[in-house]
């Protein structure tokens, strides 16, 4: 590992997930520094290309959440300048970042996904919101869950228990995206399943069971210490755990992800697993599930970060 000594961590960005990204970037930087790696942390901006060309790092470790960070844009730029980087390539990022596209691919592979519909904001304007809301409830039933078709950290995501609440949920969603994904609300145990590949193929980490104190794993529940209980390993039968990890590994492979990822699923009372979404840049803060899962697997988070960076260096 001695040949890895200069890493640039990209954190921040312009998405609503800026603060989460900053905290994740700080965690990665501190972890690598503990192992003697020289680390610089930078945000994205007009000076990034000059920095990459004039003072190129050995490896770039993108820890950017939301648009540009997870939609493949920054990865595309890194490939244009020939900078080795940690994580999935641009095409895989685009697939995973689009929740409807990811759901369709996983469904084709036999993974259960929620019934739902994707509608742009313009449809409600042009065709009439009341009529569409009525159709959605009639087709999908209640309760529902409304979320942006792209993005993370639960921004714009709202549970809906009545037809009257659906219109307000759509307004909240359209503040973050031009299209809304309206799904049946799947009941059960929510799990986050990390997948790690440090060179010997993807391996699922122990699933983290998520129990938010308000019943909804929203932004505050995700990033406020004490607002959510986490259990790792999850308090489930072995068969359900195996089904959840199999779904996460399938998502990682089918979407063409690389190095590490996190897949969110719901395990129903019958043990069936429902895929929700896959993340190419999982949160790496002190309250994030990926570091918890790595620790439960007996892995040192700092060593994981170094191995991922070293692997990117060898690829480059």
GIHUUR-V751415 format. One record per pair of residues at least 24 apart in sequence whose C-alpha atoms are under 10 Angstrom apart, sorted by sequence separation. I is the first residue (numbers start at 0). J is the second residue. If there is no record, write none. Layout:
# GIHUUR-V751415
[[I/J] [I/J]]
This chain:
# GIHUUR-V751415
[[43/67] [58/82] [59/83] [60/84] [61/85] [62/86] [68/92] [69/93] [70/94] [71/95] [114/138] [115/139] [144/168] [145/169] [147/171] [148/172] [155/179] [156/180] [157/181] [158/182] [159/183] [160/184] [206/230] [207/231] [208/232] [209/233] [242/266] [250/274] [6/31] [17/42] [43/68] [55/80] [57/82] [58/83] [59/84] [60/85] [61/86] [67/92] [69/94] [70/95] [71/96] [114/139] [136/161] [137/162] [146/171] [147/172] [148/173] [150/175] [156/181] [158/183] [159/184] [205/230] [206/231] [207/232] [208/233] [254/279] [5/31] [6/32] [51/77] [55/81] [56/82] [57/83] [58/84] [59/85] [60/86] [69/95] [70/96] [113/139] [136/162] [145/171] [146/172] [147/173] [149/175] [150/176] [158/184] [205/231] [206/232] [207/233] [208/234] [240/266] [246/272] [250/276] [251/277] [4/31] [55/82] [56/83] [57/84] [58/85] [59/86] [69/96] [70/97] [135/162] [145/172] [146/173] [147/174] [148/175] [149/176] [189/216] [204/231] [205/232] [206/233] [207/234] [208/235] [239/266] [243/270] [245/272] [246/273] [247/274] [250/277] [251/278] [261/288] [4/32] [48/76] [52/80] [55/83] [56/84] [68/96] [69/97] [115/143] [117/145] [119/147] [147/175] [148/176] [149/177] [204/232] [205/233] [206/234] [239/267] [242/270] [243/271] [244/272] [246/274] [250/278] [251/279] [261/289] [11/40] [12/41] [13/42] [47/76] [48/77] [51/80] [52/81] [114/143] [115/144] [116/145] [117/146] [118/147] [119/148] [133/162] [136/165] [146/175] [147/176] [148/177] [149/178] [206/235] [239/268] [242/271] [243/272] [247/276] [260/289] [4/34] [5/35] [6/36] [7/37] [8/38] [9/39] [10/40] [11/41] [12/42] [13/43] [43/73] [51/81] [52/82] [66/96] [115/145] [117/147] [118/148] [132/162] [133/163] [135/165] [146/176] [147/177] [148/178] [149/179] [239/269] [240/270] [242/272] [243/273] [247/277] [259/289] [4/35] [5/36] [6/37] [7/38] [8/39] [9/40] [10/41] [11/42] [12/43] [13/44] [48/79] [51/82] [65/96] [113/144] [117/148] [132/163] [147/178] [148/179] [149/180] [235/266] [239/270] [241/272] [242/273] [243/274] [3/35] [4/36] [5/37] [6/38] [7/39] [8/40] [9/41] [10/42] [11/43] [12/44] [28/60] [48/80] [132/164] [133/165] [146/178] [147/179] [148/180] [238/270] [239/271] [240/272] [3/36] [4/37] [5/38] [6/39] [7/40] [8/41] [9/42] [10/43] [27/60] [129/162] [132/165] [146/179] [147/180] [148/181] [238/271] [239/272] [1/35] [2/36] [3/37] [4/38] [5/39] [6/40] [7/41] [8/42] [9/43] [27/61] [129/163] [132/166] [145/179] [146/180] [147/181] [206/240] [236/270] [1/36] [27/62] [131/166] [145/180] [146/181] [205/240] [206/241] [235/270] [0/36] [24/60] [26/62] [129/165] [144/180] [145/181] [146/182] [205/241] [24/61] [25/62] [129/166] [132/169] [144/181] [145/182] [206/243] [9/47] [23/61] [24/62] [128/166] [143/181] [144/182] [145/183] [203/241] [205/243] [206/244] [23/62] [24/63] [143/182] [144/183] [145/184] [190/229] [205/244] [22/62] [23/63] [142/182] [143/183] [144/184] [190/230] [191/231] [203/243] [204/244] [20/61] [21/62] [23/64] [128/169] [141/182] [142/183] [143/184] [144/185] [190/231] [203/244] [206/247] [20/62] [21/63] [139/181] [140/182] [141/183] [142/184] [143/185] [191/233] [202/244] [203/245] [19/62] [20/63] [21/64] [123/166] [139/182] [140/183] [141/184] [142/185] [190/233] [202/245] [203/246] [204/247] [7/51] [19/63] [20/64] [139/183] [140/184] [142/186] [189/233] [203/247] [204/248] [18/63] [19/64] [20/65] [136/181] [138/183] [139/184] [188/233] [202/247] [203/248] [17/63] [18/64] [19/65] [123/169] [135/181] [188/234] [201/247] [202/248] [16/63] [17/64] [135/182] [136/183] [188/235] [201/248] [7/55] [8/56] [16/64] [17/65] [20/68] [98/146] [100/148] [135/183] [192/240] [201/249] [203/251] [258/306] [259/307] [6/55] [7/56] [14/63] [15/64] [16/65] [98/147] [99/148] [120/169] [202/251] [258/307] [5/55] [6/56] [7/57] [8/58] [9/59] [10/60] [11/61] [12/62] [13/63] [14/64] [15/65] [16/66] [97/147] [98/148] [99/149] [120/170] [190/240] [194/244] [201/251] [258/308] [5/56] [6/57] [7/58] [8/59] [9/60] [10/61] [11/62] [12/63] [13/64] [14/65] [15/66] [97/148] [98/149] [192/243] [193/244] [201/252] [4/56] [5/57] [6/58] [7/59] [8/60] [9/61] [10/62] [11/63] [12/64] [13/65] [14/66] [16/68] [96/148] [97/149] [98/150] [120/172] [191/243] [192/244] [258/310] [4/57] [5/58] [6/59] [7/60] [8/61] [9/62] [10/63] [11/64] [12/65] [13/66] [14/67] [96/149] [97/150] [120/173] [190/243] [191/244] [192/245] [194/247] [195/248] [258/311] [3/57] [4/58] [5/59] [6/60] [7/61] [8/62] [9/63] [10/64] [11/65] [12/66] [13/67] [14/68] [95/149] [96/150] [119/173] [190/244] [192/246] [193/247] [194/248] [2/57] [3/58] [8/63] [12/67] [13/68] [96/151] [192/247] [193/248] [201/256] [206/261] [12/68] [93/149] [120/176] [121/177] [122/178] [191/247] [192/248] [194/250] [195/251] [201/257] [203/259] [206/262] [207/263] [208/264] [11/68] [119/176] [120/177] [121/178] [158/215] [194/251] [200/257] [201/258] [202/259] [203/260] [204/261] [206/263] [208/265] [229/286] [231/288] [10/68] [119/177] [120/178] [157/215] [193/251] [200/258] [201/259] [203/261] [206/264] [208/266] [229/287] [230/288] [9/68] [118/177] [119/178] [120/179] [156/215] [157/216] [158/217] [201/260] [203/262] [227/286] [229/288] [232/291] [118/178] [119/179] [156/216] [157/217] [196/256] [197/257] [198/258] [222/282] [231/291] [232/292] [117/178] [118/179] [119/180] [156/217] [196/257] [197/258] [221/282] [224/285] [225/286] [230/291] [231/292] [117/179] [118/180] [153/215] [155/217] [156/218] [194/256] [195/257] [196/258] [197/259] [222/284] [223/285] [224/286] [229/291] [230/292] [231/293] [116/179] [117/180] [118/181] [153/216] [154/217] [155/218] [194/257] [195/258] [196/259] [222/285] [223/286] [231/294] [232/295] [9/73] [116/180] [117/181] [152/216] [153/217] [154/218] [194/258] [195/259] [196/260] [222/286] [231/295] [232/296] [115/180] [116/181] [117/182] [152/217] [153/218] [194/259] [195/260] [221/286] [222/287] [230/295] [231/296] [115/181] [116/182] [152/218] [153/219] [193/259] [194/260] [195/261] [220/286] [221/287] [114/181] [115/182] [116/183] [151/218] [152/219] [153/220] [193/260] [194/261] [221/288] [113/181] [114/182] [115/183] [152/220] [153/221] [192/260] [193/261] [194/262] [113/182] [114/183] [115/184] [152/221] [192/261] [193/262] [112/182] [113/183] [114/184] [152/222] [191/261] [192/262] [193/263] [112/183] [113/184] [114/185] [191/262] [192/263] [113/185] [190/262] [191/263] [192/264] [112/185] [190/263] [191/264] [189/263] [190/264] [191/265] [189/264] [190/265] [8/84] [188/264] [189/265] [190/266] [7/84] [8/85] [187/264] [188/265] [189/266] [6/84] [187/265] [188/266] [189/267] [70/149] [185/264] [186/265] [187/266] [188/267] [209/288] [69/149] [70/150] [185/265] [186/266] [187/267] [188/268] [207/287] [208/288] [69/150] [99/180] [185/266] [186/267] [187/268] [207/288] [69/151] [98/180] [185/267] [186/268] [187/269] [188/270] [190/272] [206/288] [207/289] [66/149] [187/270] [189/272] [206/289] [65/149] [66/150] [187/271] [188/272] [189/273] [190/274] [191/275] [193/277] [205/289] [207/291] [65/150] [66/151] [187/272] [190/275] [191/276] [192/277] [193/278] [204/289] [206/291] [207/292] [64/150] [65/151] [187/273] [189/275] [191/277] [204/290] [205/291] [206/292] [64/151] [65/152] [185/272] [186/273] [204/291] [205/292] [206/293] [64/152] [185/273] [193/281] [204/292] [205/293] [207/295] [65/154] [185/274] [203/292] [204/293] [205/294] [206/295] [185/275] [191/281] [203/293] [204/294] [205/295] [206/296] [204/295] [205/296] [204/296] [182/275] [203/296] [204/297] [195/289] [204/298] [193/288] [194/289] [191/287] [192/288] [193/289] [191/288] [192/289] [193/290] [190/288] [191/289] [193/291] [194/292] [195/293] [193/292] [194/293] [192/292] [193/293] [191/292] [197/303] [196/303] [197/304] [195/303] [197/305] [198/306] [197/306] [198/307] [196/306] [197/307] [196/307] [197/308] [195/307] [197/309] [198/310] [197/310] [196/310] [197/311] [151/276] [151/277] [149/276] [151/278] [150/278] [151/280] [152/281] [151/281] [152/282] [151/282] [110/242] [19/152] [16/150] [15/150] [16/151] [110/245] [111/246] [14/150] [15/151] [16/152] [110/246] [14/151] [15/152] [16/153] [109/246] [110/247] [16/154] [108/246] [15/154] [110/249] [109/249] [110/250] [105/246] [108/249] [108/250] [105/249] [105/250] [108/253] [104/250] [107/253] [102/250] [105/253] [101/250] [104/253] [105/254] [104/254] [101/253] [112/264] [113/265] [101/254] [111/264] [112/265] [100/254] [95/250] [95/251] [95/253] [94/253] [95/254] [15/175] [91/251] [94/254] [95/255] [111/271] [112/272] [113/273] [14/175] [91/252] [93/254] [94/255] [95/256] [110/271] [111/272] [112/273] [113/274] [91/253] [92/254] [94/256] [110/272] [111/273] [112/274] [113/275] [91/254] [92/255] [110/273] [111/274] [112/275] [87/251] [90/254] [91/255] [92/256] [110/274] [111/275] [112/276] [90/255] [91/256] [92/257] [89/255] [90/256] [91/257] [87/254] [88/255] [89/256] [106/273] [87/255] [88/256] [106/274] [87/256] [88/257] [105/274] [86/256] [87/257] [86/257] [87/258] [105/276] [85/257] [86/258] [87/259] [102/274] [85/258] [86/259] [87/260] [101/274] [102/275] [85/259] [86/260] [101/275] [102/276] [101/276] [102/277] [99/275] [101/277] [98/275] [99/276] [98/276] [97/276] [98/277] [96/276] [97/277] [98/278] [95/276] [96/277] [95/277] [96/278] [94/277] [95/278] [96/279] [95/279] [96/280] [92/277] [94/279] [92/278] [93/279] [92/279] [91/279] [92/280] [88/279] [87/279] [86/279] [87/280] [86/280] [85/280] [19/218] [16/218] [19/221] [19/222] [71/279] [69/278] [70/279] [69/279] [68/279] [69/280] [68/280] [69/281] [65/278] [64/278] [64/279] [65/280] [63/279] [64/280] [62/279] [63/280] [64/281] [62/280] [63/281] [64/282] [61/280] [62/281] [63/282] [85/304] [62/282] [62/283] [85/306] [86/307] [85/307] [86/308] [84/307] [85/308] [84/308] [85/309] [83/308] [84/309] [85/310] [86/311] [83/309] [84/310] [85/311] [83/310] [84/311] [85/312] [83/311] [84/312] [82/311] [83/312] [85/314] [82/312] [83/313] [84/314] [83/314] [84/315] [83/315] [82/315] [81/315] [60/304] [60/307] [60/308] [58/307] [59/308] [58/308] [57/308] [58/309] [60/311] [57/309] [58/310] [59/311] [58/311] [59/312] [57/311] [58/312] [57/312] [58/313] [26/282] [27/283] [23/280] [26/283] [27/284] [58/315] [23/281] [24/282] [25/283] [26/284] [57/315] [23/282] [24/283] [25/284] [26/285] [20/280] [22/282] [23/283] [24/284] [20/281] [22/283] [23/284] [20/282] [21/283] [22/284] [23/285] [19/282] [20/283] [21/284] [22/285] [23/286] [19/283] [20/284] [23/287] [26/290] [19/284] [34/301] [19/287] [33/301] [34/302] [30/299] [31/300] [32/301] [33/302] [36/305] [30/300] [31/301] [34/304] [35/305] [30/301] [31/302] [34/305] [29/301] [30/302] [31/303] [27/300] [28/301] [30/303] [31/304] [32/305] [26/300] [27/301] [30/304] [31/305] [26/301] [30/305] [31/306] [27/303] [28/304] [27/304] [31/308] [26/304] [27/305] [6/305] [4/305] [7/308] [3/305] [6/308] [3/306] [5/308] [6/309] [4/308] [0/305] [3/308] [4/309] [0/306] [3/309] [6/312] [2/309] [3/310] [0/308] [1/309] [0/309] [3/312] [0/310] [2/312] [3/313] [2/313]]
